[in-house]
Amino acid sequence: MEDSDEEWYCQFEMNIKDVRLMYGAVCYALETWPGYPKRPIEEQEYLKYLRTQLFSMIADYSFTRIE
C-alpha cells in the first residue's frame, strides 16, 4: 500500500512572537502573490486560510491576556 501525502502530517509549537512573524510573512506573500497562472490558485486559497488561522491565534492570545 502506498502512502499518500495527505495522510502524513506534523505538529510544531510556536510562541506568540512566532505566530505574529508568521502572520506577517503570510500577509506579505498574499500582497505580492503574482497570480494565476504564474502560481496555482490553490496556493492563494491556502494562504488566505492560513492568514485567517494565524489571525485567530493572535486574537485568542490577545483576548485571553486581557487583565
C-alpha positions in Angstrom: 0.0 0.0 0.0 1.3 3.4 -1.0 1.2 6.3 1.5 -0.4 9.5 0.1 1.0 12.9 1.0 -2.4 13.8 2.6 -2.1 11.0 5.2 1.2 12.5 6.5 1.1 15.4 9.0 3.3 17.1 11.6 2.8 19.4 14.5 5.0 22.1 16.0 4.7 24.7 18.7 5.1 28.4 18.3 5.0 31.2 20.9 3.0 34.4 20.2 6.1 36.1 18.7 6.5 33.3 16.2 2.8 33.4 15.3 2.9 37.2 14.7 6.0 36.8 12.5 4.4 34.0 10.5 1.2 36.1 10.1 3.3 39.0 8.7 5.1 36.6 6.3 1.8 35.2 5.1 0.2 38.6 4.6 3.3 39.7 2.6 3.0 36.5 0.5 -0.6 37.4 -0.3 0.2 41.0 -1.1 3.0 40.0 -3.5 1.3 36.9 -4.9 1.9 37.0 -8.7 -1.5 35.5 -9.5 -2.7 32.7 -11.7 -1.3 31.2 -14.0 2.1 32.0 -12.6 1.2 30.3 -9.3 -1.6 27.8 -8.7 -4.9 29.3 -7.4 -4.9 26.7 -4.6 -1.8 28.4 -3.2 -3.6 31.7 -2.8 -6.6 30.0 -1.2 -4.3 28.2 1.2 -2.5 31.4 2.1 -5.9 33.1 2.9 -6.9 30.1 5.1 -3.5 30.3 6.9 -3.8 34.0 7.4 -7.2 33.5 9.0 -6.0 30.8 11.3 -3.0 32.8 12.4 -5.1 35.9 13.0 -7.4 33.7 15.1 -4.5 32.6 17.2 -3.4 36.3 17.7 -6.9 37.3 18.6 -7.3 34.4 21.1 -4.0 35.3 22.7 -5.0 39.0 23.0 -8.4 38.1 24.4 -7.1 35.7 27.0 -4.3 38.1 28.1 -6.7 41.0 28.9 -6.3 41.8 32.6 
